[in-house]
Amino acid sequence: MWLSRTMQTPIEDYALLSDLHTGALISRTGSLDWLCFPRFDSDSVFAALLGTPEHGRWLVTPDSPRAEVVSRSYIDSTFVLQTHWRTPEGEALVTDFMPVADRRANVIRRVQGLSGSVTFRQELQIRFGYGEIVPWVTQHSGDDGPALLAIAGPDALLLRGPRLHAENNSHQGTFEVLEGAVVDLEMIWYPSHRETPGALDVEEALDATISYWRAWEASSEGNGHYSAAVRRSLLVLRALTHEDTGGIVAAPTTSLPEQFGGARNWDYRFCWLRDAALTLEAMMTHGFAEEALGWRNWLLRAVAGDPEDLQIMYGVAGERRLPERELDHLPGYADSVPVRVGNGAVDQYQADVVGEVLVALEKLRCHGVREDDFSWPLQRALINFTRNHLHDPDHGIWEMRGKKQFFTHSRVMVWATFDCAVRAVRDHGLDGPVEEWADIRDRMHAEIMERGFDRELNSFTQVYGGTEVDASLLQLPQVGFLDYDDPRMLGTVERIEKDLLDSEGLLLRYRTHGADDGLDPGEHPFLACSFWLVEQYAMSGRGEEAGRLMQQLVGYSNELGLLSEEYDAVNHRMVGNFPQAFSHLGLVRAADALQIARGEAGVHELMARE
């Protein structure tokens, strides 16, 4: 087990807050350790998550060494967090939330006395620019009470609440709450050239925020044994979606390591086309037609332009330039360096991306959504882009930073591009050279069976001519390339189980030892891959094994129902960026597959393509 020089909060001990523009992470001890204002991909104002408190945090916690958390949970179907504290002197409830739909970038922390008397301590260290910029801080008083104003360049942060005093480049203070008393703390970011915003009606904002999340969740369709986990996963996907643009970030964090102390640390605060497509599919399967259409429109706006300029990811509003750089002043989570912002994989060619997009839009058509004068011509342009690059190797779904290769999964997604193109014409009456597309589809199928399947091993392989397997091969039946119970698929699953399952029954993406991915070997099992294995088991008659693995995976969620990118089952630790959209997407798919396999009602059977 990796031992860090700095004792940082376990990833699983964090809660997510969201205002549909950005997200905050708050630890069990009441420390807000990560927050970027005003967008998910803005510079952080609190970065203790990737360093120490000196890199920025906002702590609100009982001022007692004997304080304990009685319970911590979201108010049902929301991202309003409630932490029940007990000390020898009394009990108190802290309610943390980010108001939604009010066009303000703010965090509210309400402290209510439940019994006796509880003294709370505040420690505030504001550091703009990812923990590097110390602001100029001044005290203010007015009709709204004491306030602390921090300014540095374009950024201003205002905290209303009990007065704090300066101490060693931080501000600290205490306040007491008696039974029945309420103390509200409001922090708001705004551009420093604008006037200071007025105080918020906290009660009204709290009611509106609870109502918003509950109304949104109430639209969800589907039930089943894992309905609670599915609903929370859908809420996470919504929480990671920008309210205005419809772009969904892969995670609200950067550089949480895939291996503690290692260098596999990436910025996930951007919008991958693959994730957007899979989210679109999950949302329409569960009754969120409006959200699915919003994701489609974001996706089409993002890729609009010359198809040769297609990227695998974009900024929240569709920005194309996401240059990667390293933040040398941050020591990293668990001493894992470098800390990166931006993502160099933006320049990679990943041949599967267009296929992911076309599969999702094909399923949207099956839901009755009609193409318009913009969407279908743009899809035709993407199909032509894939045709023009038909014989090009790529970096693969896992963004290998080594040489390009012919990844079997990528080639299957090229096949899926033309399969969806043919369906669009033959099943939905759209225009296009269907005979040409059908010919390419069939030639691709023959090529994959010839070069991507090893008859001696009775298994598909990670790359043409190779002998290694890759968990992404579990997606072959998901897109209809062959049946889940096809003997060649079953042989592939057997190889995957033999080579990629760890000692706890979790699935690695691929074997990093000897892999040409441009990095030192070593990472933990990728949760989405294990959820794909649940789906494969469920759809190929291994229902009992599917149920056991699903139970195990859902059990890795923290008490709030959140999942990270990877999991270290030996040391019972979450690993990687958090919460991770891809993990929650995998959970939704796996739960749907279990329902279909068990013949339960309530799920659109779009997954089982005919």
C-alpha positions as CSV (number, residue, x, y, z in Angstrom):
1,M,0.0,0.0,0.0
2,W,1.3,3.4,-0.9
3,L,2.1,5.6,2.1
4,S,1.8,9.3,1.4
5,R,3.9,12.0,3.1
6,T,0.7,14.0,3.5
7,M,-2.3,12.5,5.2
8,Q,-5.1,13.4,2.8
9,T,-8.7,12.5,3.0
10,P,-9.6,9.1,1.3
11,I,-11.4,9.8,-2.0
12,E,-14.4,7.8,-0.8
13,D,-14.9,10.2,2.1
14,Y,-15.9,13.1,-0.2
15,A,-19.4,14.3,-1.1
16,L,-20.2,16.1,-4.3
17,L,-22.2,19.3,-4.5
18,S,-23.3,20.7,-7.9
19,D,-25.0,23.8,-9.2
20,L,-25.0,22.4,-12.8
21,H,-22.0,24.7,-13.6
22,T,-19.3,23.4,-11.4
23,G,-18.9,20.9,-8.5
24,A,-17.4,21.0,-5.0
25,L,-16.0,18.2,-2.9
26,I,-16.6,18.2,0.9
27,S,-14.9,15.7,3.2
28,R,-16.6,13.9,6.1
29,T,-14.8,16.3,8.5
30,G,-16.5,19.3,6.8
31,S,-13.5,20.5,4.7
32,L,-14.4,21.8,1.3
33,D,-11.1,20.7,-0.5
34,W,-11.9,21.2,-4.2
35,L,-13.9,23.8,-6.0
36,C,-13.4,25.5,-9.4
37,F,-15.4,28.7,-10.0
38,P,-17.4,29.5,-12.1
39,R,-17.1,26.4,-14.3
40,F,-16.0,22.8,-13.9
41,D,-12.9,23.6,-15.9
42,S,-12.1,26.9,-14.4
43,D,-9.1,27.4,-12.1
44,S,-9.7,26.2,-8.6
45,V,-10.2,28.4,-5.6
46,F,-9.7,25.5,-3.2
47,A,-7.2,22.8,-4.1
48,A,-6.3,21.0,-0.8
49,L,-7.5,17.8,-2.5
50,L,-4.2,17.9,-4.5
51,G,-2.0,19.2,-1.8
52,T,-2.4,20.6,1.7
53,P,-4.7,23.1,3.4
54,E,-2.3,25.8,2.3
55,H,-3.4,25.3,-1.3
56,G,-6.9,26.3,-0.3
57,R,-9.8,24.9,1.6
58,W,-12.9,26.0,3.7
59,L,-13.3,24.0,6.9
60,V,-16.5,24.1,9.0
61,T,-16.4,21.6,11.8
62,P,-17.2,21.3,15.5
63,D,-14.4,22.7,17.7
64,S,-14.1,19.6,19.8
65,P,-11.6,16.7,19.6
66,R,-14.5,14.4,20.6
67,A,-16.8,15.4,17.8
68,E,-18.2,12.5,15.7
69,V,-20.4,12.2,12.6
70,V,-23.6,10.5,13.5
71,S,-24.8,10.3,9.9
72,R,-24.1,11.9,6.5
73,S,-26.5,11.7,3.6
74,Y,-28.1,13.6,0.8
75,I,-31.7,14.8,1.2
76,D,-33.5,12.2,-0.9
77,S,-33.1,12.6,-4.6
78,T,-30.9,15.8,-4.3
79,F,-27.3,17.0,-3.9
80,V,-28.2,18.7,-0.7
81,L,-25.8,17.2,1.9
82,Q,-26.6,16.9,5.5
83,T,-24.1,15.9,8.2
84,H,-25.3,15.2,11.7
85,W,-22.6,16.0,14.3
86,R,-22.5,15.0,18.0
87,T,-20.1,16.4,20.7
88,P,-20.2,16.0,24.5
89,E,-22.0,19.4,24.7
90,G,-24.7,18.9,22.1
91,E,-25.7,18.0,18.5
92,A,-25.9,20.0,15.3
93,L,-26.8,19.5,11.7
94,V,-24.8,21.0,8.8
95,T,-26.6,21.4,5.5
96,D,-24.3,22.0,2.5
97,F,-25.5,22.8,-1.0
98,M,-25.0,24.8,-4.1
99,P,-28.2,26.6,-5.2
100,V,-29.3,25.7,-8.8
101,A,-30.9,27.9,-11.4
102,D,-30.1,31.2,-9.7
103,R,-27.2,32.2,-12.0
104,R,-25.0,32.7,-9.0
105,A,-21.7,30.8,-8.3
106,N,-22.1,30.1,-4.6
107,V,-22.0,27.6,-1.8
108,I,-24.2,27.7,1.3
109,R,-23.3,26.0,4.6
110,R,-26.2,26.1,7.1
111,V,-25.5,25.1,10.7
112,Q,-28.5,24.2,12.9
113,G,-28.4,23.5,16.6
114,L,-30.3,20.3,17.5
115,S,-29.6,20.0,21.2
116,G,-27.3,21.6,23.8
117,S,-24.6,23.9,22.5
118,V,-22.0,23.2,19.8
119,T,-19.1,25.4,19.0
120,F,-18.0,25.4,15.4
121,R,-14.6,26.3,14.0
122,Q,-14.1,27.9,10.6
123,E,-10.8,27.9,8.7
124,L,-10.7,29.6,5.4
125,Q,-7.8,29.7,3.0
126,I,-8.6,31.1,-0.4
127,R,-6.1,30.3,-3.1
128,F,-6.9,31.3,-6.7
129,G,-5.1,29.8,-9.6
130,Y,-5.0,26.2,-8.4
131,G,-3.6,27.0,-5.0
132,E,-0.9,29.4,-6.2
133,I,-2.4,32.9,-5.9
134,V,-2.9,34.4,-2.5
135,P,-5.6,37.1,-2.7
136,W,-5.9,40.5,-1.1
137,V,-8.5,40.1,1.7
138,T,-10.5,42.8,3.5
139,Q,-13.2,42.8,6.2
140,H,-16.6,44.4,5.5
141,S,-19.7,45.2,7.5
142,G,-23.1,46.2,6.4
143,D,-26.8,45.5,6.6
144,D,-26.2,41.9,5.7
145,G,-23.7,41.4,8.6
146,P,-19.9,40.7,8.5
147,A,-18.3,39.7,5.3
148,L,-14.9,38.8,4.1
149,L,-13.9,39.9,0.5
150,A,-10.9,38.2,-1.3
151,I,-9.7,39.6,-4.7
152,A,-7.0,38.6,-7.0
153,G,-7.0,39.8,-10.6
154,P,-10.3,38.8,-12.3
155,D,-11.6,36.8,-9.3
156,A,-13.5,37.9,-6.3
157,L,-14.8,35.7,-3.5
158,L,-17.1,37.0,-0.8
159,L,-18.0,35.1,2.5
160,R,-20.9,36.2,4.6
161,G,-21.2,34.8,8.1
162,P,-19.6,35.1,11.6
163,R,-16.5,37.3,11.6
164,L,-13.1,35.7,11.0
165,H,-9.7,36.9,12.0
166,A,-6.5,36.7,9.9
167,E,-3.8,34.2,11.0
168,N,-0.8,33.1,8.8
169,N,-2.3,33.8,5.4
170,S,-5.7,32.2,6.5
171,H,-8.8,33.4,8.3
172,Q,-10.2,31.6,11.3
173,G,-12.9,31.9,13.9
174,T,-15.5,30.2,16.0
175,F,-19.2,30.5,16.5
176,E,-21.7,28.8,18.8
177,V,-25.1,27.3,17.9
178,L,-27.7,26.6,20.5
179,E,-30.7,24.3,20.2
180,G,-33.1,25.7,17.6
181,A,-30.6,28.3,16.3
182,V,-29.4,28.6,12.7
183,V,-26.2,30.1,11.4
184,D,-25.9,30.6,7.6
185,L,-22.6,30.9,5.8
186,E,-22.7,32.0,2.1
187,M,-19.7,32.1,-0.2
188,I,-20.1,33.6,-3.6
189,W,-17.7,34.1,-6.5
190,Y,-18.1,36.9,-9.0
191,P,-15.9,38.8,-11.5
192,S,-13.9,41.3,-9.5
193,H,-14.9,44.2,-11.8
194,R,-18.6,43.8,-10.9
195,E,-20.5,45.1,-7.9
196,T,-20.7,42.9,-4.9
197,P,-23.8,40.7,-5.1
198,G,-26.5,41.1,-2.4
199,A,-27.2,38.5,0.2
200,L,-29.2,35.4,-0.7
201,D,-32.4,34.3,0.9
202,V,-31.0,31.0,2.1
203,E,-34.4,29.4,3.1
204,E,-35.8,30.2,-0.4
205,A,-32.7,28.9,-2.1
206,L,-32.7,25.7,-0.2
207,D,-36.3,25.0,-0.9
208,A,-35.8,25.8,-4.6
209,T,-32.7,23.5,-4.8
210,I,-34.5,20.6,-3.2
211,S,-37.5,21.1,-5.4
212,Y,-35.4,21.2,-8.6
213,W,-33.5,17.9,-7.9
214,R,-36.6,16.1,-6.8
215,A,-38.6,17.2,-9.8
216,W,-35.8,16.1,-12.1
217,E,-35.4,12.7,-10.5
218,A,-39.2,12.2,-10.5
219,S,-39.0,11.9,-14.4
220,S,-36.9,8.8,-14.2
221,E,-38.3,5.6,-15.6
222,G,-37.4,2.1,-14.5
223,N,-37.3,0.1,-11.3
224,G,-35.8,-3.2,-10.4
225,H,-33.4,-4.4,-7.6
226,Y,-30.9,-1.7,-8.2
227,S,-33.2,1.2,-8.8
228,A,-31.8,3.3,-6.0
229,A,-28.3,3.0,-7.4
230,V,-29.5,3.7,-10.9
231,R,-31.4,6.8,-9.8
232,R,-28.3,8.2,-7.9
233,S,-26.2,7.4,-11.0
234,L,-28.5,9.3,-13.2
235,L,-28.5,12.2,-10.7
236,V,-24.7,12.2,-10.9
237,L,-24.8,12.4,-14.6
238,R,-27.1,15.4,-14.4
239,A,-24.9,17.0,-11.7
240,L,-21.9,16.7,-14.1
241,T,-23.8,18.4,-16.9
242,H,-23.4,22.1,-17.6
243,E,-26.9,23.7,-17.4
244,D,-26.5,26.1,-20.3
245,T,-24.4,24.1,-22.8
246,G,-25.5,20.5,-22.1
247,G,-21.9,19.4,-22.1
248,I,-21.1,16.6,-19.5
249,V,-17.7,16.4,-17.9
250,A,-16.1,13.0,-17.3
251,A,-15.5,14.1,-13.6
252,P,-15.3,17.3,-11.7
253,T,-11.7,16.7,-10.7
254,T,-8.2,16.5,-12.2
255,S,-5.2,14.4,-11.3
256,L,-6.7,12.0,-8.8
257,P,-4.3,9.1,-9.4
258,E,-5.0,5.8,-11.0
259,Q,-2.2,4.5,-8.9
260,F,-1.2,6.2,-5.6
261,G,2.2,7.7,-6.1
262,G,2.2,7.2,-9.8
263,A,2.0,9.4,-12.9
264,R,-1.3,8.3,-14.4
265,N,-3.0,11.5,-13.4
266,W,-5.3,13.2,-15.9
267,D,-7.7,16.1,-16.1
268,Y,-11.2,14.8,-16.6
269,R,-13.1,18.2,-16.4
270,F,-13.8,18.0,-20.1
271,C,-16.5,16.5,-22.4
272,W,-15.6,13.3,-24.2
273,L,-17.8,12.5,-27.2
274,R,-17.8,8.9,-26.1
275,D,-19.2,9.8,-22.6
276,A,-21.7,12.2,-24.2
277,A,-23.0,9.5,-26.5
278,L,-23.3,6.9,-23.7
279,T,-25.0,9.4,-21.4
280,L,-27.5,10.2,-24.2
281,E,-28.3,6.6,-24.4
282,A,-28.7,6.1,-20.6
283,M,-30.9,9.2,-20.4
284,M,-33.3,8.3,-23.1
285,T,-33.5,4.7,-21.8
286,H,-34.7,6.1,-18.5
287,G,-37.2,8.6,-19.7
288,F,-35.2,11.8,-19.9
289,A,-36.0,12.7,-23.6
290,E,-35.4,16.4,-23.1
291,E,-32.0,15.8,-21.6
292,A,-31.1,13.3,-24.3
293,L,-32.0,15.8,-27.0
294,G,-29.9,18.5,-25.2
295,W,-26.9,16.1,-25.2
296,R,-27.4,15.4,-28.9
297,N,-27.5,19.1,-29.7
298,W,-24.3,19.8,-27.6
299,L,-22.6,16.9,-29.3
300,L,-23.6,18.1,-32.8
301,R,-22.5,21.7,-32.0
302,A,-19.2,20.5,-30.7
303,V,-18.3,18.5,-33.8
304,A,-19.7,21.1,-36.2
305,G,-17.1,22.3,-38.8
306,D,-14.6,20.5,-41.0
307,P,-14.9,16.8,-40.1
308,E,-11.1,16.6,-40.4
309,D,-10.9,18.7,-37.3
310,L,-12.9,16.2,-35.2
311,Q,-11.7,15.8,-31.6
312,I,-12.3,13.1,-29.1
313,M,-13.1,15.7,-26.4
314,Y,-14.1,19.3,-26.0
315,G,-14.5,22.0,-23.4
316,V,-17.8,22.4,-21.6
317,A,-19.1,24.8,-24.2
318,G,-17.4,23.0,-27.1
319,E,-14.0,24.6,-26.9
320,R,-11.3,22.9,-28.9
321,R,-8.1,24.1,-27.4
322,L,-7.4,22.1,-24.2
323,P,-3.5,22.3,-23.9
324,E,-2.0,20.1,-21.2
325,R,0.4,21.5,-18.6
326,E,1.8,20.5,-15.3
327,L,1.3,22.3,-12.0
328,D,4.7,21.9,-10.3
329,H,3.7,23.8,-7.1
330,L,1.1,21.1,-6.2
331,P,2.4,17.9,-4.5
332,G,-0.5,15.9,-5.8
333,Y,-3.0,13.6,-4.1
334,A,-0.9,11.0,-2.1
335,D,2.2,12.5,-3.6
336,S,1.1,11.5,-7.1
337,V,2.7,13.8,-9.6
338,P,2.6,15.4,-12.0
339,V,-0.7,17.3,-11.4
340,R,-2.0,18.1,-14.8
341,V,-4.6,20.5,-16.2
342,G,-5.7,20.3,-19.8
343,N,-5.5,17.0,-21.6
344,G,-3.0,16.1,-24.3
345,A,-5.2,13.3,-25.5
346,V,-7.3,15.9,-27.2
347,D,-5.0,15.6,-30.2
348,Q,-5.3,11.9,-30.5
349,Y,-7.1,10.0,-33.2
350,Q,-9.5,7.5,-31.6
351,A,-11.3,5.6,-34.3
352,D,-14.1,4.4,-32.1
353,V,-15.6,7.8,-31.3
354,V,-17.7,8.3,-34.4
355,G,-19.1,4.8,-33.9
356,E,-20.1,5.6,-30.3
357,V,-21.8,8.8,-31.5
358,L,-23.6,7.1,-34.4
359,V,-24.8,4.2,-32.2
360,A,-26.3,6.6,-29.7
361,L,-28.0,8.7,-32.4
362,E,-29.4,5.6,-34.0
363,K,-31.0,4.6,-30.7
364,L,-32.4,8.1,-30.4
365,R,-34.1,7.7,-33.8
366,C,-35.5,4.4,-32.5
367,H,-37.1,6.4,-29.7
368,G,-38.9,8.5,-32.4
369,V,-36.7,11.6,-32.4
370,R,-36.6,12.9,-35.9
371,E,-33.5,14.2,-37.6
372,D,-33.4,17.8,-38.7
373,D,-31.6,19.7,-41.5
374,F,-28.6,20.0,-39.3
375,S,-28.2,16.7,-37.5
376,W,-28.4,14.2,-40.4
377,P,-26.0,16.1,-42.8
378,L,-23.6,16.4,-40.0
379,Q,-23.8,12.7,-39.3
380,R,-23.2,12.0,-43.0
381,A,-20.1,14.2,-42.7
382,L,-18.9,12.1,-39.8
383,I,-19.5,8.9,-41.8
384,N,-17.5,10.3,-44.6
385,F,-14.7,11.2,-42.2
386,T,-14.6,7.6,-41.0
387,R,-14.6,6.3,-44.6
388,N,-11.6,8.6,-45.4
389,H,-9.7,7.2,-42.4
390,L,-10.8,3.6,-42.9
391,H,-7.3,2.3,-43.1
392,D,-5.7,4.5,-40.3
393,P,-4.5,3.0,-37.0
394,D,-5.4,4.9,-33.8
395,H,-4.7,5.4,-30.1
396,G,-7.7,3.3,-28.9
397,I,-10.4,3.8,-26.3
398,W,-7.8,3.9,-23.5
399,E,-5.9,6.8,-25.1
400,M,-2.6,5.0,-25.4
401,R,0.3,7.4,-25.5
402,G,2.5,5.0,-27.5
403,K,2.4,4.3,-31.3
404,K,-0.9,4.0,-33.1
405,Q,-2.2,0.5,-33.7
406,F,-5.2,-1.3,-35.2
407,F,-7.2,-1.9,-32.0
408,T,-9.9,-4.5,-32.4
409,H,-12.4,-2.5,-30.4
410,S,-11.8,0.6,-32.6
411,R,-12.3,-1.4,-35.8
412,V,-15.6,-2.8,-34.4
413,M,-16.7,0.7,-33.8
414,V,-15.8,1.6,-37.4
415,W,-18.0,-1.3,-38.4
416,A,-20.8,0.1,-36.1
417,T,-20.5,3.5,-37.9
418,F,-21.5,2.0,-41.2
419,D,-24.0,-0.4,-39.6
420,C,-25.8,2.6,-38.2
421,A,-25.5,4.4,-41.5
422,V,-27.2,1.5,-43.3
423,R,-30.0,1.4,-40.6
424,A,-30.6,5.1,-41.0
425,V,-31.4,4.7,-44.7
426,R,-33.2,1.3,-44.6
427,D,-35.1,1.6,-41.4
428,H,-35.6,5.4,-41.1
429,G,-35.8,6.6,-44.7
430,L,-32.9,9.0,-44.5
431,D,-30.8,9.6,-47.6
432,G,-27.3,8.3,-48.3
433,P,-25.3,5.8,-50.5
434,V,-26.6,2.8,-48.6
435,E,-25.0,0.2,-51.0
436,E,-21.6,1.7,-50.5
437,W,-22.0,1.9,-46.8
438,A,-23.3,-1.7,-46.6
439,D,-20.3,-2.9,-48.6
440,I,-17.8,-1.1,-46.3
441,R,-19.7,-2.5,-43.2
442,D,-19.4,-6.1,-44.6
443,R,-15.8,-5.7,-45.5
444,M,-15.0,-4.4,-42.1
445,H,-16.7,-7.4,-40.5
446,A,-14.7,-9.8,-42.6
447,E,-11.5,-7.9,-41.8
448,I,-12.1,-8.0,-38.0
449,M,-12.9,-11.7,-38.1
450,E,-9.7,-12.3,-40.0
451,R,-7.3,-10.0,-38.2
452,G,-8.9,-9.4,-34.8
453,F,-9.9,-12.9,-33.8
454,D,-7.2,-15.5,-33.0
455,R,-8.6,-19.0,-33.8
456,E,-5.9,-20.8,-31.8
457,L,-6.7,-18.7,-28.7
458,N,-10.4,-18.8,-29.5
459,S,-10.5,-15.1,-28.6
460,F,-10.6,-11.6,-30.0
461,T,-7.4,-9.7,-29.3
462,Q,-6.6,-6.2,-28.2
463,V,-4.8,-5.3,-31.4
464,Y,-4.6,-7.0,-34.8
465,G,-1.9,-9.6,-34.7
466,G,-1.5,-9.5,-30.9
467,T,-2.2,-12.0,-28.2
468,E,-3.3,-9.8,-25.4
469,V,-6.9,-9.1,-24.5
470,D,-8.6,-5.9,-23.5
471,A,-11.7,-5.3,-21.5
472,S,-13.1,-3.0,-24.3
473,L,-13.8,-6.3,-26.2
474,L,-16.8,-6.7,-23.9
475,Q,-18.4,-3.9,-25.9
476,L,-18.6,-6.0,-29.1
477,P,-22.0,-7.5,-28.4
478,Q,-23.2,-4.2,-26.9
479,V,-23.2,-2.6,-30.4
480,G,-24.5,-5.7,-32.2
481,F,-21.3,-7.0,-33.8
482,L,-22.1,-10.5,-32.5
483,D,-24.3,-12.1,-29.9
484,Y,-23.4,-12.1,-26.2
485,D,-23.5,-16.0,-26.3
486,D,-21.6,-16.4,-29.6
487,P,-18.9,-19.0,-29.0
488,R,-16.2,-16.5,-30.1
489,M,-17.5,-14.0,-27.6
490,L,-17.6,-16.7,-24.8
491,G,-14.0,-17.6,-25.7
492,T,-13.0,-14.0,-25.4
493,V,-14.7,-13.7,-22.0
494,E,-12.8,-16.7,-20.8
495,R,-9.5,-15.1,-21.9
496,I,-10.5,-11.8,-20.2
497,E,-11.3,-13.6,-17.0
498,K,-8.0,-15.5,-17.1
499,D,-5.8,-12.5,-17.9
500,L,-7.5,-9.4,-16.5
501,L,-9.4,-10.3,-13.4
502,D,-7.6,-9.4,-10.2
503,S,-7.6,-11.3,-6.9
504,E,-10.8,-9.7,-5.8
505,G,-12.7,-10.4,-9.1
506,L,-12.4,-7.0,-10.6
507,L,-11.4,-6.3,-14.2
508,L,-8.4,-4.4,-15.4
509,R,-8.6,-2.5,-18.6
510,Y,-5.6,-4.3,-20.0
511,R,-2.3,-5.5,-18.7
512,T,-0.1,-2.4,-18.4
513,H,3.1,-4.4,-18.0
514,G,4.5,-4.6,-21.5
515,A,1.8,-2.4,-23.0
516,D,2.8,0.3,-25.4
517,D,0.9,3.1,-23.6
518,G,3.8,5.4,-23.0
519,L,3.7,5.2,-19.2
520,D,5.1,3.1,-16.4
521,P,3.0,0.0,-15.7
522,G,0.5,-0.2,-12.8
523,E,-3.1,0.8,-12.2
524,H,-6.2,-0.5,-10.4
525,P,-9.3,-2.2,-11.8
526,F,-11.5,0.1,-13.9
527,L,-15.0,0.0,-12.5
528,A,-16.8,0.6,-15.8
529,C,-15.1,-2.6,-17.2
530,S,-16.4,-4.7,-14.4
531,F,-19.9,-3.4,-15.0
532,W,-19.5,-4.4,-18.6
533,L,-18.7,-7.9,-17.4
534,V,-21.9,-7.9,-15.3
535,E,-23.8,-7.1,-18.6
536,Q,-22.0,-9.8,-20.4
537,Y,-22.7,-12.4,-17.7
538,A,-26.4,-11.3,-17.5
539,M,-27.0,-11.5,-21.3
540,S,-25.2,-14.8,-21.8
541,G,-27.0,-16.9,-19.2
542,R,-24.7,-16.4,-16.3
543,G,-27.2,-14.6,-14.2
544,E,-26.1,-15.8,-10.8
545,E,-22.5,-14.6,-11.4
546,A,-23.8,-11.3,-12.8
547,G,-25.8,-10.7,-9.7
548,R,-22.9,-11.5,-7.4
549,L,-20.5,-9.2,-9.2
550,M,-23.1,-6.4,-9.4
551,Q,-23.7,-6.6,-5.7
552,Q,-20.0,-6.4,-5.1
553,L,-19.6,-3.4,-7.4
554,V,-22.5,-1.4,-6.0
555,G,-21.1,-2.1,-2.6
556,Y,-18.0,-0.1,-3.5
557,S,-20.1,3.1,-3.7
558,N,-19.6,5.4,-0.7
559,E,-22.4,6.1,1.7
560,L,-23.7,8.7,-0.7
561,G,-23.9,6.4,-3.7
562,L,-20.8,7.9,-5.5
563,L,-18.2,5.9,-7.5
564,S,-14.7,6.8,-8.5
565,E,-12.9,5.7,-11.7
566,E,-11.1,2.7,-10.2
567,Y,-11.1,0.7,-7.0
568,D,-8.4,-0.9,-4.9
569,A,-10.4,-3.8,-3.4
570,V,-7.4,-5.1,-1.4
571,N,-7.0,-1.9,0.6
572,H,-10.7,-0.8,0.2
573,R,-9.9,2.5,-1.4
574,M,-11.4,4.4,-4.3
575,V,-8.8,5.4,-6.9
576,G,-8.9,7.9,-9.8
577,N,-11.1,10.9,-10.6
578,F,-14.3,11.2,-8.6
579,P,-17.2,10.9,-9.0
580,Q,-16.6,9.4,-12.4
581,A,-19.4,9.6,-15.1
582,F,-18.1,6.5,-16.9
583,S,-18.4,4.3,-13.8
584,H,-22.0,5.5,-13.2
585,L,-22.8,4.9,-16.9
586,G,-21.5,1.4,-16.5
587,L,-23.7,0.9,-13.4
588,V,-26.8,2.0,-15.3
589,R,-26.1,-0.3,-18.3
590,A,-25.4,-3.3,-16.0
591,A,-28.6,-2.8,-14.0
592,D,-30.6,-2.5,-17.2
593,A,-29.0,-5.7,-18.5
594,L,-29.9,-7.6,-15.3
595,Q,-33.5,-6.4,-15.6
596,I,-33.7,-7.5,-19.2
597,A,-32.1,-10.9,-18.5
598,R,-34.5,-11.5,-15.6
599,G,-37.5,-10.4,-17.6
600,E,-38.4,-7.5,-15.4
601,A,-40.5,-4.7,-16.7
602,G,-39.6,-1.1,-16.9
603,V,-36.6,-0.9,-19.1
604,H,-36.6,0.0,-22.8
605,E,-34.9,-2.9,-24.6
606,L,-32.8,-0.7,-26.7
607,M,-29.6,-2.4,-25.5
608,A,-30.5,-5.7,-27.1
609,R,-30.1,-4.6,-30.8
610,E,-31.8,-6.7,-33.3
